[in-house]
Amino acid sequence: MIEDILKQFKGNLINKNIDLSSIYFEITDIDKIYNLDTCNTIDSTIESENFLKFKISTENLFLIVEGKKHPEDLLFNEKVKISGDISILAP
């Protein structure tokens, strides 16, 4: 299910000239990290110097996907944490 959500998100970014291999999602309640480029889990820590990681639970990820919560609302409540280089999203 998470892989499908990431594939859909990736599809929205494919033509935006963004390095998707540097973007990760850490799903806190299942203790897994997914790479957005492959939409698969990674077995090691993030070794890249330039990366962007979103730390979120499956529950909050589903709230965003279902449109029940805006991502900014979860950022202010500290239910989503972002670390790394946010400029990766700037084409």
C-alpha positions in Angstrom: 0.0 0.0 0.0 2.8 2.5 0.9 4.6 1.6 -2.3 1.5 2.4 -4.3 1.2 5.8 -2.6 4.8 6.6 -3.3 4.5 5.5 -7.0 1.5 7.9 -7.4 3.5 10.7 -5.7 6.5 9.9 -7.9 4.3 10.1 -11.0 3.3 13.7 -10.1 7.0 14.7 -9.9 8.5 12.8 -12.8 8.5 15.9 -15.2 9.6 18.4 -12.6 13.4 17.8 -13.0 13.8 16.7 -9.3 16.4 14.1 -8.2 13.9 11.5 -6.8 16.8 9.2 -5.8 17.6 11.7 -3.0 14.2 11.8 -1.5 13.2 9.4 1.3 10.1 8.6 3.4 10.7 7.2 6.9 7.6 5.5 8.0 7.8 5.6 11.8 5.3 3.0 12.9 6.7 0.2 10.7 10.3 1.4 11.1 11.1 1.4 7.3 12.7 3.9 5.0 11.5 4.1 1.4 13.4 5.7 -1.5 11.1 7.7 -3.7 12.9 6.8 -6.9 12.5 3.1 -6.5 9.5 3.2 -4.2 11.1 0.3 -2.2 12.6 0.1 1.2 16.3 0.6 1.7 18.3 -1.8 3.9 20.9 0.7 5.2 21.1 4.3 6.4 21.0 7.2 4.0 24.6 7.7 2.8 24.1 10.6 0.4 25.3 14.1 1.5 22.3 15.7 -0.3 19.0 14.1 0.7 15.5 15.1 1.8 13.7 12.9 4.2 10.1 13.0 5.4 9.4 11.2 8.7 5.8 10.3 9.1 3.5 7.5 10.4 1.3 5.5 8.1 -1.8 7.0 9.7 -0.7 10.5 8.9 0.4 9.6 5.4 -3.1 8.2 4.7 -4.7 11.3 6.2 -2.7 13.4 3.6 -3.5 11.1 0.7 -7.2 10.9 1.5 -7.3 14.7 1.7 -8.4 14.7 5.3 -5.4 16.7 6.4 -3.2 19.3 4.7 0.5 18.5 5.0 1.1 21.9 6.6 -1.3 21.1 9.4 0.7 18.0 10.3 4.0 20.0 10.1 2.8 22.5 12.7 1.7 19.7 15.0 5.1 18.0 14.6 3.6 14.8 13.2 5.7 15.1 10.0 9.3 16.0 10.3 11.5 17.0 7.4 15.3 16.8 7.4 18.0 17.3 4.9 18.2 19.6 1.9 14.8 21.1 1.0 16.4 22.7 -2.1 16.2 19.3 -3.8 12.6 20.1 -4.5 13.6 23.3 -6.4 14.2 22.5 -10.1 
